[in-house]
């Protein structure tokens, strides 16, 4: 889990990365990371379970890796980058 003022981010083994309002715990954002991705280096990318450290947040970006096979999780191999403006 990673927190910034007002929001806590957490991934789950179902592949979802969610943002929770720190005031009441309600989900305010949900992104399903499981699935194929076009990557910048041309290697086939696949998201899966998120079962590790919380995402990194820096410079207005959120970075999360997706794909863990530990304890029966879904495999994957991507590092995803999110920005506030969606670019």
Backbone atoms as SQL, in Angstrom:
CREATE TABLE atoms (id INTEGER PRIMARY KEY, chain TEXT, resi INTEGER, resn TEXT, atom TEXT, x REAL, y REAL, z REAL);
INSERT INTO atoms VALUES
  (1, 'A', 1, 'UNK', 'N', 0.842, -1.169, 0.000),
  (2, 'A', 1, 'UNK', 'CA', 0.000, 0.000, 0.000),
  (3, 'A', 1, 'UNK', 'C', 0.894, 1.242, 0.000),
  (4, 'A', 2, 'UNK', 'N', 0.438, 2.259, -0.704),
  (5, 'A', 2, 'UNK', 'CA', 1.137, 3.540, -0.762),
  (6, 'A', 2, 'UNK', 'C', 0.110, 4.640, -0.527),
  (7, 'A', 3, 'UNK', 'N', 0.491, 5.636, 0.267),
  (8, 'A', 3, 'UNK', 'CA', -0.461, 6.707, 0.582),
  (9, 'A', 3, 'UNK', 'C', 0.101, 8.079, 0.235),
  (10, 'A', 4, 'UNK', 'N', -0.786, 8.935, -0.222),
  (11, 'A', 4, 'UNK', 'CA', -0.522, 10.355, -0.407),
  (12, 'A', 4, 'UNK', 'C', -1.645, 11.076, 0.335),
  (13, 'A', 5, 'UNK', 'N', -1.559, 12.368, 0.556),
  (14, 'A', 5, 'UNK', 'CA', -2.630, 13.051, 1.293),
  (15, 'A', 5, 'UNK', 'C', -4.013, 12.804, 0.671),
  (16, 'A', 6, 'UNK', 'N', -4.885, 12.179, 1.446),
  (17, 'A', 6, 'UNK', 'CA', -6.254, 11.949, 1.030),
  (18, 'A', 6, 'UNK', 'C', -6.528, 10.646, 0.311),
  (19, 'A', 7, 'UNK', 'N', -5.479, 9.925, -0.126),
  (20, 'A', 7, 'UNK', 'CA', -5.678, 8.723, -0.943),
  (21, 'A', 7, 'UNK', 'C', -4.672, 7.639, -0.559),
  (22, 'A', 8, 'UNK', 'N', -5.159, 6.383, -0.527),
  (23, 'A', 8, 'UNK', 'CA', -4.283, 5.226, -0.344),
  (24, 'A', 8, 'UNK', 'C', -4.447, 4.323, -1.564),
  (25, 'A', 9, 'UNK', 'N', -3.334, 3.876, -2.146),
  (26, 'A', 9, 'UNK', 'CA', -3.338, 3.007, -3.323),
  (27, 'A', 9, 'UNK', 'C', -2.925, 1.600, -2.904),
  (28, 'A', 10, 'UNK', 'N', -3.621, 0.604, -3.438),
  (29, 'A', 10, 'UNK', 'CA', -3.284, -0.775, -3.131),
  (30, 'A', 10, 'UNK', 'C', -3.643, -1.667, -4.309),
  (31, 'A', 11, 'UNK', 'N', -2.779, -2.624, -4.582),
  (32, 'A', 11, 'UNK', 'CA', -3.048, -3.622, -5.609),
  (33, 'A', 11, 'UNK', 'C', -3.618, -4.876, -4.969),
  (34, 'A', 12, 'UNK', 'N', -4.124, -5.783, -5.807),
  (35, 'A', 12, 'UNK', 'CA', -4.685, -7.023, -5.284),
  (36, 'A', 12, 'UNK', 'C', -4.378, -8.179, -6.226),
  (37, 'A', 13, 'UNK', 'N', -4.564, -9.386, -5.714),
  (38, 'A', 13, 'UNK', 'CA', -4.240, -10.565, -6.515),
  (39, 'A', 13, 'UNK', 'C', -5.201, -10.760, -7.679),
  (40, 'A', 14, 'UNK', 'N', -6.320, -10.030, -7.702),
  (41, 'A', 14, 'UNK', 'CA', -7.216, -10.120, -8.862),
  (42, 'A', 14, 'UNK', 'C', -6.753, -9.212, -9.997),
  (43, 'A', 15, 'UNK', 'N', -5.616, -8.519, -9.790),
  (44, 'A', 15, 'UNK', 'CA', -5.045, -7.676, -10.834),
  (45, 'A', 15, 'UNK', 'C', -5.489, -6.225, -10.782),
  (46, 'A', 16, 'UNK', 'N', -6.368, -5.884, -9.876),
  (47, 'A', 16, 'UNK', 'CA', -6.858, -4.508, -9.796),
  (48, 'A', 16, 'UNK', 'C', -5.939, -3.638, -8.953),
  (49, 'A', 17, 'UNK', 'N', -5.735, -2.424, -9.416),
  (50, 'A', 17, 'UNK', 'CA', -5.050, -1.386, -8.662),
  (51, 'A', 17, 'UNK', 'C', -6.136, -0.380, -8.295),
  (52, 'A', 18, 'UNK', 'N', -6.277, -0.146, -6.987),
  (53, 'A', 18, 'UNK', 'CA', -7.369, 0.713, -6.531),
  (54, 'A', 18, 'UNK', 'C', -6.843, 1.865, -5.697),
  (55, 'A', 19, 'UNK', 'N', -7.594, 2.971, -5.731),
  (56, 'A', 19, 'UNK', 'CA', -7.332, 4.124, -4.879),
  (57, 'A', 19, 'UNK', 'C', -8.514, 4.240, -3.919),
  (58, 'A', 20, 'UNK', 'N', -8.190, 4.397, -2.646),
  (59, 'A', 20, 'UNK', 'CA', -9.201, 4.503, -1.604),
  (60, 'A', 20, 'UNK', 'C', -9.125, 5.882, -0.962),
  (61, 'A', 21, 'UNK', 'N', -10.264, 6.485, -0.701),
  (62, 'A', 21, 'UNK', 'CA', -10.306, 7.755, 0.014),
  (63, 'A', 21, 'UNK', 'C', -9.892, 7.489, 1.457),
  (64, 'A', 22, 'UNK', 'N', -8.902, 8.222, 1.934),
  (65, 'A', 22, 'UNK', 'CA', -8.432, 7.972, 3.292),
  (66, 'A', 22, 'UNK', 'C', -9.465, 8.404, 4.342),
  (67, 'A', 23, 'UNK', 'N', -10.396, 9.265, 3.989),
  (68, 'A', 23, 'UNK', 'CA', -11.411, 9.724, 4.936),
  (69, 'A', 23, 'UNK', 'C', -12.421, 8.644, 5.298),
  (70, 'A', 24, 'UNK', 'N', -12.824, 7.826, 4.290),
  (71, 'A', 24, 'UNK', 'CA', -13.875, 6.848, 4.559),
  (72, 'A', 24, 'UNK', 'C', -13.617, 5.464, 3.950),
  (73, 'A', 25, 'UNK', 'N', -12.503, 5.279, 3.247),
  (74, 'A', 25, 'UNK', 'CA', -12.165, 3.979, 2.675),
  (75, 'A', 25, 'UNK', 'C', -12.891, 3.620, 1.397),
  (76, 'A', 26, 'UNK', 'N', -13.687, 4.526, 0.861),
  (77, 'A', 26, 'UNK', 'CA', -14.408, 4.229, -0.382),
  (78, 'A', 26, 'UNK', 'C', -13.443, 4.181, -1.561),
  (79, 'A', 27, 'UNK', 'N', -13.723, 3.267, -2.498),
  (80, 'A', 27, 'UNK', 'CA', -12.927, 3.167, -3.721),
  (81, 'A', 27, 'UNK', 'C', -13.243, 4.383, -4.589),
  (82, 'A', 28, 'UNK', 'N', -12.194, 5.130, -4.954),
  (83, 'A', 28, 'UNK', 'CA', -12.405, 6.310, -5.799),
  (84, 'A', 28, 'UNK', 'C', -11.804, 6.127, -7.192),
  (85, 'A', 29, 'UNK', 'N', -11.047, 5.050, -7.385),
  (86, 'A', 29, 'UNK', 'CA', -10.470, 4.741, -8.694),
  (87, 'A', 29, 'UNK', 'C', -10.133, 3.267, -8.711),
  (88, 'A', 30, 'UNK', 'N', -10.357, 2.605, -9.834),
  (89, 'A', 30, 'UNK', 'CA', -10.095, 1.167, -9.963),
  (90, 'A', 30, 'UNK', 'C', -9.624, 0.898, -11.388),
  (91, 'A', 31, 'UNK', 'N', -8.468, 0.253, -11.506),
  (92, 'A', 31, 'UNK', 'CA', -7.938, -0.084, -12.825),
  (93, 'A', 31, 'UNK', 'C', -7.579, -1.559, -12.844),
  (94, 'A', 32, 'UNK', 'N', -8.125, -2.296, -13.793),
  (95, 'A', 32, 'UNK', 'CA', -7.826, -3.721, -13.948),
  (96, 'A', 32, 'UNK', 'C', -6.549, -3.857, -14.765),
  (97, 'A', 33, 'UNK', 'N', -5.454, -4.261, -14.118),
  (98, 'A', 33, 'UNK', 'CA', -4.160, -4.360, -14.799),
  (99, 'A', 33, 'UNK', 'C', -3.972, -5.671, -15.552),
  (100, 'A', 34, 'UNK', 'N', -4.806, -6.670, -15.288),
  (101, 'A', 34, 'UNK', 'CA', -4.648, -7.977, -15.926),
  (102, 'A', 34, 'UNK', 'C', -5.052, -7.881, -17.390),
  (103, 'A', 35, 'UNK', 'N', -4.146, -8.234, -18.255),
  (104, 'A', 35, 'UNK', 'CA', -4.436, -8.192, -19.676),
  (105, 'A', 35, 'UNK', 'C', -3.203, -7.848, -20.481),
  (106, 'A', 36, 'UNK', 'N', -3.318, -7.882, -21.794),
  (107, 'A', 36, 'UNK', 'CA', -2.161, -7.602, -22.661),
  (108, 'A', 36, 'UNK', 'C', -1.901, -6.101, -22.789),
  (109, 'A', 37, 'UNK', 'N', -0.628, -5.758, -23.016),
  (110, 'A', 37, 'UNK', 'CA', -0.218, -4.361, -23.190),
  (111, 'A', 37, 'UNK', 'C', 0.752, -4.235, -24.350),
  (112, 'A', 38, 'UNK', 'N', 0.638, -3.153, -25.094),
  (113, 'A', 38, 'UNK', 'CA', 1.637, -2.772, -26.079),
  (114, 'A', 38, 'UNK', 'C', 2.740, -2.072, -25.294),
  (115, 'A', 39, 'UNK', 'N', 3.958, -2.517, -25.440),
  (116, 'A', 39, 'UNK', 'CA', 5.056, -1.975, -24.647),
  (117, 'A', 39, 'UNK', 'C', 5.972, -1.082, -25.477),
  (118, 'A', 40, 'UNK', 'N', 6.738, -0.244, -24.788),
  (119, 'A', 40, 'UNK', 'CA', 7.627, 0.677, -25.485),
  (120, 'A', 40, 'UNK', 'C', 8.807, -0.039, -26.142),
  (121, 'A', 41, 'UNK', 'N', 9.169, -1.230, -25.636),
  (122, 'A', 41, 'UNK', 'CA', 10.306, -1.947, -26.216),
  (123, 'A', 41, 'UNK', 'C', 9.898, -3.086, -27.134),
  (124, 'A', 42, 'UNK', 'N', 8.606, -3.248, -27.379),
  (125, 'A', 42, 'UNK', 'CA', 8.134, -4.261, -28.311),
  (126, 'A', 42, 'UNK', 'C', 8.027, -5.663, -27.749),
  (127, 'A', 43, 'UNK', 'N', 8.436, -5.886, -26.491),
  (128, 'A', 43, 'UNK', 'CA', 8.299, -7.199, -25.861),
  (129, 'A', 43, 'UNK', 'C', 6.834, -7.377, -25.471),
  (130, 'A', 44, 'UNK', 'N', 6.302, -8.572, -25.663),
  (131, 'A', 44, 'UNK', 'CA', 4.906, -8.816, -25.294),
  (132, 'A', 44, 'UNK', 'C', 4.709, -8.550, -23.814),
  (133, 'A', 45, 'UNK', 'N', 3.743, -7.708, -23.487),
  (134, 'A', 45, 'UNK', 'CA', 3.462, -7.363, -22.099),
  (135, 'A', 45, 'UNK', 'C', 2.141, -7.949, -21.643),
  (136, 'A', 46, 'UNK', 'N', 2.139, -8.430, -20.404),
  (137, 'A', 46, 'UNK', 'CA', 0.937, -9.024, -19.831),
  (138, 'A', 46, 'UNK', 'C', 0.860, -8.643, -18.361),
  (139, 'A', 47, 'UNK', 'N', -0.254, -8.068, -17.955),
  (140, 'A', 47, 'UNK', 'CA', -0.477, -7.767, -16.554),
  (141, 'A', 47, 'UNK', 'C', -1.107, -8.949, -15.855),
  (142, 'A', 48, 'UNK', 'N', -0.996, -8.979, -14.541),
  (143, 'A', 48, 'UNK', 'CA', -1.556, -10.083, -13.766),
  (144, 'A', 48, 'UNK', 'C', -1.819, -9.641, -12.342),
  (145, 'A', 49, 'UNK', 'N', -1.560, -10.533, -11.398),
  (146, 'A', 49, 'UNK', 'CA', -1.783, -10.239, -9.988),
  (147, 'A', 49, 'UNK', 'C', -0.820, -9.178, -9.486),
  (148, 'A', 50, 'UNK', 'N', -1.268, -8.431, -8.494),
  (149, 'A', 50, 'UNK', 'CA', -0.413, -7.467, -7.813),
  (150, 'A', 50, 'UNK', 'C', -0.321, -7.938, -6.371),
  (151, 'A', 51, 'UNK', 'N', 0.847, -8.444, -5.990),
  (152, 'A', 51, 'UNK', 'CA', 1.027, -9.023, -4.662),
  (153, 'A', 51, 'UNK', 'C', 2.444, -8.735, -4.198),
  (154, 'A', 52, 'UNK', 'N', 2.724, -7.467, -3.997),
  (155, 'A', 52, 'UNK', 'CA', 4.063, -7.068, -3.600),
  (156, 'A', 52, 'UNK', 'C', 4.017, -5.693, -2.980),
  (157, 'A', 53, 'UNK', 'N', 5.097, -4.956, -3.088),
  (158, 'A', 53, 'UNK', 'CA', 5.121, -3.609, -2.505),
  (159, 'A', 53, 'UNK', 'C', 4.123, -2.682, -3.200),
  (160, 'A', 54, 'UNK', 'N', 3.757, -1.618, -2.515),
  (161, 'A', 54, 'UNK', 'CA', 2.834, -0.640, -3.077),
  (162, 'A', 54, 'UNK', 'C', 3.449, 0.089, -4.243),
  (163, 'A', 55, 'UNK', 'N', 2.630, 0.776, -5.013),
  (164, 'A', 55, 'UNK', 'CA', 3.144, 1.522, -6.163),
  (165, 'A', 55, 'UNK', 'C', 4.055, 2.661, -5.719),
  (166, 'A', 56, 'UNK', 'N', 4.911, 3.088, -6.626),
  (167, 'A', 56, 'UNK', 'CA', 5.778, 4.243, -6.385),
  (168, 'A', 56, 'UNK', 'C', 5.110, 5.481, -6.977),
  (169, 'A', 57, 'UNK', 'N', 5.208, 6.594, -6.256),
  (170, 'A', 57, 'UNK', 'CA', 4.618, 7.845, -6.721),
  (171, 'A', 57, 'UNK', 'C', 5.700, 8.909, -6.716),
  (172, 'A', 58, 'UNK', 'N', 5.914, 9.530, -7.875),
  (173, 'A', 58, 'UNK', 'CA', 6.940, 10.574, -7.998),
  (174, 'A', 58, 'UNK', 'C', 6.639, 11.434, -9.212),
  (175, 'A', 59, 'UNK', 'N', 6.882, 12.729, -9.097),
  (176, 'A', 59, 'UNK', 'CA', 6.756, 13.631, -10.230),
  (177, 'A', 59, 'UNK', 'C', 5.397, 13.621, -10.891),
  (178, 'A', 60, 'UNK', 'N', 4.323, 13.434, -10.114),
  (179, 'A', 60, 'UNK', 'CA', 2.987, 13.410, -10.687),
  (180, 'A', 60, 'UNK', 'C', 2.628, 12.113, -11.388),
  (181, 'A', 61, 'UNK', 'N', 3.445, 11.085, -11.197),
  (182, 'A', 61, 'UNK', 'CA', 3.209, 9.781, -11.828),
  (183, 'A', 61, 'UNK', 'C', 3.081, 8.698, -10.758),
  (184, 'A', 62, 'UNK', 'N', 2.304, 7.659, -11.074),
  (185, 'A', 62, 'UNK', 'CA', 2.191, 6.478, -10.236),
  (186, 'A', 62, 'UNK', 'C', 2.706, 5.299, -11.047),
  (187, 'A', 63, 'UNK', 'N', 3.629, 4.534, -10.488),
  (188, 'A', 63, 'UNK', 'CA', 4.226, 3.393, -11.166),
  (189, 'A', 63, 'UNK', 'C', 3.909, 2.118, -10.382),
  (190, 'A', 64, 'UNK', 'N', 3.409, 1.101, -11.073),
  (191, 'A', 64, 'UNK', 'CA', 3.068, -0.163, -10.420),
  (192, 'A', 64, 'UNK', 'C', 3.441, -1.317, -11.337),
  (193, 'A', 65, 'UNK', 'N', 4.011, -2.364, -10.748),
  (194, 'A', 65, 'UNK', 'CA', 4.261, -3.553, -11.560),
  (195, 'A', 65, 'UNK', 'C', 3.118, -4.531, -11.365),
  (196, 'A', 66, 'UNK', 'N', 2.849, -5.302, -12.409),
  (197, 'A', 66, 'UNK', 'CA', 1.716, -6.220, -12.412),
  (198, 'A', 66, 'UNK', 'C', 2.164, -7.559, -12.957),
  (199, 'A', 67, 'UNK', 'N', 1.896, -8.603, -12.166),
  (200, 'A', 67, 'UNK', 'CA', 2.226, -9.958, -12.561),
  (201, 'A', 67, 'UNK', 'C', 3.036, -10.686, -11.508),
  (202, 'A', 68, 'UNK', 'N', 2.366, -11.431, -10.656),
  (203, 'A', 68, 'UNK', 'CA', 3.014, -12.241, -9.620),
  (204, 'A', 68, 'UNK', 'C', 2.370, -13.614, -9.627),
  (205, 'A', 69, 'UNK', 'N', 3.172, -14.655, -9.636),
  (206, 'A', 69, 'UNK', 'CA', 2.626, -16.014, -9.611),
  (207, 'A', 69, 'UNK', 'C', 2.659, -16.613, -8.213),
  (208, 'A', 70, 'UNK', 'N', 3.176, -15.899, -7.240),
  (209, 'A', 70, 'UNK', 'CA', 3.239, -16.393, -5.870),
  (210, 'A', 70, 'UNK', 'C', 1.846, -16.749, -5.376),
  (211, 'A', 71, 'UNK', 'N', 1.729, -17.880, -4.697),
  (212, 'A', 71, 'UNK', 'CA', 0.469, -18.342, -4.096),
  (213, 'A', 71, 'UNK', 'C', -0.664, -18.430, -5.125),
  (214, 'A', 72, 'UNK', 'N', -0.340, -18.867, -6.340),
  (215, 'A', 72, 'UNK', 'CA', -1.364, -19.075, -7.356),
  (216, 'A', 72, 'UNK', 'C', -1.816, -17.831, -8.088),
  (217, 'A', 73, 'UNK', 'N', -1.063, -16.720, -7.977),
  (218, 'A', 73, 'UNK', 'CA', -1.425, -15.488, -8.658),
  (219, 'A', 73, 'UNK', 'C', -1.277, -15.585, -10.167),
  (220, 'A', 74, 'UNK', 'N', -1.772, -14.572, -10.847),
  (221, 'A', 74, 'UNK', 'CA', -1.687, -14.516, -12.310),
  (222, 'A', 74, 'UNK', 'C', -0.324, -13.974, -12.723),
  (223, 'A', 75, 'UNK', 'N', 0.363, -14.667, -13.632),
  (224, 'A', 75, 'UNK', 'CA', 1.677, -14.188, -14.069),
  (225, 'A', 75, 'UNK', 'C', 1.556, -12.929, -14.920),
  (226, 'A', 76, 'UNK', 'N', 2.644, -12.210, -15.014),
  (227, 'A', 76, 'UNK', 'CA', 2.700, -11.009, -15.835),
  (228, 'A', 76, 'UNK', 'C', 4.093, -10.427, -15.815),
  (229, 'A', 77, 'UNK', 'N', 4.294, -9.353, -16.564),
  (230, 'A', 77, 'UNK', 'CA', 5.644, -8.804, -16.705),
  (231, 'A', 77, 'UNK', 'C', 5.661, -7.318, -17.028),
  (232, 'A', 78, 'UNK', 'N', 4.689, -6.552, -16.524),
  (233, 'A', 78, 'UNK', 'CA', 4.638, -5.149, -16.914),
  (234, 'A', 78, 'UNK', 'C', 4.873, -4.196, -15.742),
  (235, 'A', 79, 'UNK', 'N', 5.468, -3.074, -16.081),
  (236, 'A', 79, 'UNK', 'CA', 5.551, -1.921, -15.192),
  (237, 'A', 79, 'UNK', 'C', 4.643, -0.873, -15.815),
  (238, 'A', 80, 'UNK', 'N', 3.596, -0.495, -15.106),
  (239, 'A', 80, 'UNK', 'CA', 2.612, 0.440, -15.629),
  (240, 'A', 80, 'UNK', 'C', 2.857, 1.831, -15.053),
  (241, 'A', 81, 'UNK', 'N', 2.665, 2.855, -15.874),
  (242, 'A', 81, 'UNK', 'CA', 2.853, 4.238, -15.457),
  (243, 'A', 81, 'UNK', 'C', 1.546, 4.995, -15.692),
  (244, 'A', 82, 'UNK', 'N', 1.060, 5.650, -14.645),
  (245, 'A', 82, 'UNK', 'CA', -0.180, 6.421, -14.702),
  (246, 'A', 82, 'UNK', 'C', 0.128, 7.879, -14.383),
  (247, 'A', 83, 'UNK', 'N', -0.568, 8.788, -15.061),
  (248, 'A', 83, 'UNK', 'CA', -0.417, 10.211, -14.771),
  (249, 'A', 83, 'UNK', 'C', -1.802, 10.786, -14.461),
  (250, 'A', 84, 'UNK', 'N', -1.816, 11.911, -13.816),
  (251, 'A', 84, 'UNK', 'CA', -3.069, 12.559, -13.460),
  (252, 'A', 84, 'UNK', 'C', -3.873, 12.910, -14.699),
  (253, 'A', 85, 'UNK', 'N', -3.184, 13.353, -15.755),
  (254, 'A', 85, 'UNK', 'CA', -3.897, 13.767, -16.962),
  (255, 'A', 85, 'UNK', 'C', -4.095, 12.648, -17.977),
  (256, 'A', 86, 'UNK', 'N', -3.685, 11.415, -17.642),
  (257, 'A', 86, 'UNK', 'CA', -3.910, 10.275, -18.510),
  (258, 'A', 86, 'UNK', 'C', -2.976, 10.152, -19.689),
  (259, 'A', 87, 'UNK', 'N', -1.877, 10.908, -19.709),
  (260, 'A', 87, 'UNK', 'CA', -0.921, 10.825, -20.811),
  (261, 'A', 87, 'UNK', 'C', 0.248, 9.930, -20.459);
